[in-house]
Amino acid sequence: VETGDELRTLKDNMRRVNHATFSPDGKKIASASGDGKVRLWDPDPSRGKSALKRTIEIGPPGGLVKQVHWTPDGRHLVTLNGNGTIYVLRLDK
C-alpha cells in the first residue's frame, strides 16, 4: 500500500472475486467468490511459492459468497452469501 507496487496477483478463483479483505494482522487475505468458496491467501511473496493457503466451501456447490469479513481478533470469518445466509467460520491459528 505504501508504494502502490503490485506484489502478487491472486489467481485460482474459478469465478469472479466479489470481495477481498486483509486480516487484522495483515498476514492473510480472505476472498469471497461466485463459486461458493472462501479462499485464504498469503499476500507476501517472500514467504513461499504458493499464495493460496486454504479453500473453504460455503453452502451448496456453486453458491455465491458476496462478502467476507474478519473478526477483530482474526480468529473468525463472517460471510454473507447470495441466498441471505450468514456463516461464522472459526479458523485454526
Backbone bond lengths (Angstrom), bond angles and torsions (degrees), N, CA, C in turn:
res aa  C-N    CA-C-N  psi(-1)  N-CA   C-N-CA  omega(-1)  CA-C   N-CA-C  phi
1 V - - - 1.444 - - 1.525 110.28 -
2 E 1.313 116.65 -38.01 1.461 120.20 -177.11 1.526 112.76 -61.50
3 T 1.333 116.80 -41.22 1.467 120.00 -175.95 1.520 113.13 -98.86
4 G 1.327 116.98 -21.33 1.455 120.21 -175.67 1.516 112.84 81.15
5 D 1.335 117.58 3.01 1.462 121.63 179.45 1.525 110.73 -74.23
6 E 1.327 116.11 141.16 1.462 120.69 174.95 1.517 107.90 -80.22
7 L 1.332 115.84 124.23 1.449 120.84 179.40 1.517 112.30 -97.98
8 R 1.321 116.28 -34.72 1.450 119.94 -175.47 1.523 109.90 -159.69
9 T 1.317 116.30 143.65 1.460 122.19 170.97 1.518 106.72 -103.34
10 L 1.312 116.38 127.77 1.461 120.29 -178.99 1.518 108.94 -85.09
11 K 1.338 115.73 110.52 1.459 121.32 -177.86 1.511 109.59 -121.56
12 D 1.295 116.47 127.43 1.449 123.99 172.01 1.510 110.13 166.65
13 N 1.310 118.00 -17.33 1.453 119.87 -177.84 1.520 110.37 -70.31
14 M 1.324 115.16 131.26 1.451 120.57 179.04 1.522 111.11 -77.26
15 R 1.310 116.26 -21.53 1.452 121.95 178.25 1.513 109.50 -129.51
16 R 1.296 115.11 -178.06 1.447 122.31 -177.51 1.530 111.76 -61.27
17 V 1.330 116.43 140.94 1.458 121.41 171.55 1.520 106.92 -81.38
18 N 1.327 116.21 122.47 1.455 121.41 -178.48 1.518 112.74 -89.06
19 H 1.333 116.17 -28.74 1.454 119.97 -175.63 1.520 108.14 -162.09
20 A 1.312 117.15 145.11 1.465 121.87 174.92 1.519 108.39 -144.93
21 T 1.327 115.50 146.34 1.456 119.82 -177.85 1.528 110.78 -151.84
22 F 1.329 115.94 144.91 1.456 121.87 175.88 1.524 110.28 -78.20
23 S 1.326 115.73 147.04 1.461 120.57 173.11 1.530 108.62 -68.36
24 P 1.330 117.47 160.65 1.464 119.62 -178.87 1.540 114.29 -56.78
25 D 1.340 117.35 -31.52 1.469 119.76 179.17 1.531 112.77 -87.99
26 G 1.345 117.14 -3.81 1.460 121.36 177.97 1.515 114.75 77.44
27 K 1.326 118.76 7.11 1.466 121.67 -175.70 1.519 114.28 -95.23
28 K 1.328 117.64 -5.67 1.468 121.27 179.00 1.523 109.01 -142.69
29 I 1.327 113.92 158.54 1.461 121.75 171.09 1.518 106.20 -124.60
30 A 1.318 117.04 136.09 1.462 122.00 172.31 1.518 107.26 -109.54
31 S 1.335 116.60 133.93 1.462 120.26 177.06 1.527 109.71 -123.04
32 A 1.327 115.35 145.05 1.461 123.18 177.78 1.521 107.66 -112.66
33 S 1.324 116.79 136.61 1.459 117.98 -175.61 1.519 112.94 -137.22
34 G 1.302 113.84 170.46 1.455 122.45 -178.06 1.507 114.33 -76.18
35 D 1.330 118.25 -0.17 1.466 119.98 177.87 1.527 112.03 -98.07
36 G 1.352 116.95 11.88 1.454 120.74 177.39 1.512 114.35 79.56
37 K 1.322 117.39 20.83 1.456 120.36 -176.72 1.525 111.37 -127.56
38 V 1.311 114.01 149.35 1.458 122.67 169.86 1.523 105.49 -108.61
39 R 1.317 116.04 134.38 1.457 120.13 179.31 1.520 109.19 -119.85
40 L 1.337 114.69 141.24 1.457 121.13 176.15 1.519 108.35 -108.30
41 W 1.318 115.22 133.14 1.460 122.49 -173.07 1.523 110.58 -125.58
42 D 1.314 115.38 152.75 1.459 122.13 170.09 1.524 106.53 -99.16
43 P 1.332 118.42 115.14 1.458 120.19 -175.68 1.526 114.51 -78.46
44 D 1.343 117.76 -9.58 1.467 120.65 -174.81 1.524 110.30 -99.02
45 P 1.338 118.44 109.00 1.470 120.42 -177.20 1.523 113.52 -65.43
46 S 1.325 118.36 -17.60 1.462 120.02 -178.71 1.530 112.20 -78.38
47 R 1.339 118.40 -12.25 1.465 120.70 -176.32 1.532 113.33 -88.75
48 G 1.274 118.79 -6.26 1.462 118.16 -179.81 1.504 112.31 164.48
49 K 1.316 114.65 172.33 1.445 121.89 -174.29 1.527 112.45 -77.09
50 S 1.311 117.21 -43.39 1.464 120.75 -174.67 1.517 110.65 -98.40
51 A 1.318 116.17 124.40 1.459 120.56 177.85 1.522 111.07 -76.01
52 L 1.342 117.87 -33.79 1.457 121.59 -178.48 1.519 109.39 -77.03
53 K 1.329 116.66 122.51 1.459 121.16 -177.60 1.524 113.55 -106.74
54 R 1.333 116.68 -30.10 1.469 118.83 -176.44 1.515 110.02 -161.88
55 T 1.327 116.34 145.85 1.458 122.79 174.56 1.518 107.87 -123.16
56 I 1.338 115.75 131.01 1.458 121.53 -179.38 1.522 107.73 -121.79
57 E 1.338 116.21 120.00 1.463 120.44 178.95 1.532 108.98 -83.73
58 I 1.324 116.11 128.92 1.458 122.48 -177.37 1.525 108.76 -112.09
59 G 1.324 116.50 122.10 1.462 120.05 174.62 1.518 112.89 65.84
60 P 1.332 116.79 -154.79 1.461 120.70 -176.61 1.527 111.46 -69.79
61 P 1.344 117.27 147.70 1.468 119.67 177.14 1.526 110.86 -55.85
62 G 1.303 115.29 138.93 1.460 120.47 179.94 1.511 113.63 80.82
63 G 1.335 117.47 3.04 1.463 120.41 178.08 1.517 110.82 -69.60
64 L 1.287 115.55 168.40 1.461 121.59 -176.89 1.516 109.60 -106.18
65 V 1.323 117.34 127.60 1.459 121.97 170.67 1.521 106.18 -105.74
66 K 1.326 116.36 112.93 1.472 121.32 -175.30 1.519 112.96 -80.60
67 Q 1.330 115.98 -43.53 1.461 120.13 -176.25 1.512 109.85 -143.33
68 V 1.323 114.97 154.88 1.456 121.86 173.40 1.530 107.04 -140.34
69 H 1.339 115.32 137.48 1.465 120.85 -178.25 1.526 109.43 -137.60
70 W 1.322 116.67 143.63 1.459 122.80 175.40 1.523 109.08 -85.49
71 T 1.330 116.36 146.55 1.454 119.30 167.63 1.530 107.07 -76.49
72 P 1.323 118.19 158.50 1.471 120.30 -176.32 1.533 114.54 -56.27
73 D 1.339 117.63 -30.26 1.467 119.62 179.75 1.527 112.78 -84.10
74 G 1.344 118.52 -6.48 1.461 122.31 177.90 1.515 114.49 75.09
75 R 1.334 118.26 9.50 1.462 121.37 -177.48 1.523 113.52 -94.41
76 H 1.330 117.39 -11.97 1.466 121.48 -177.91 1.527 110.30 -136.36
77 L 1.330 114.58 153.31 1.460 122.01 170.36 1.520 107.89 -117.04
78 V 1.311 116.24 141.73 1.455 122.14 176.44 1.521 106.89 -115.86
79 T 1.339 116.70 126.93 1.463 120.40 -179.12 1.520 110.74 -114.30
80 L 1.304 115.14 146.32 1.461 122.62 170.74 1.521 105.61 -113.48
81 N 1.324 115.84 122.00 1.461 120.82 -172.84 1.520 111.95 -107.34
82 G 1.312 115.82 159.61 1.459 122.71 -175.94 1.511 114.74 -59.28
83 N 1.331 117.18 -26.25 1.461 120.01 -179.76 1.533 112.23 -91.57
84 G 1.329 117.11 8.07 1.462 121.63 176.69 1.518 114.60 92.45
85 T 1.324 118.17 -3.23 1.457 119.47 178.77 1.521 110.74 -80.45
86 I 1.306 114.45 153.64 1.464 122.43 175.73 1.518 106.69 -123.55
87 Y 1.325 116.64 130.76 1.464 121.21 176.46 1.515 108.89 -116.66
88 V 1.332 114.85 145.78 1.456 121.48 171.15 1.521 105.18 -114.55
89 L 1.321 116.39 119.54 1.465 122.25 -176.29 1.526 109.47 -108.04
90 R 1.314 116.61 123.36 1.467 120.55 176.13 1.526 108.15 -86.01
91 L 1.314 116.55 129.17 1.463 121.28 -178.91 1.515 110.93 -104.34
92 D 1.328 115.74 147.60 1.471 120.71 170.99 1.510 106.77 -77.46
93 K 1.290 116.60 141.93 1.471 120.48 178.35 1.493 110.84 -79.46
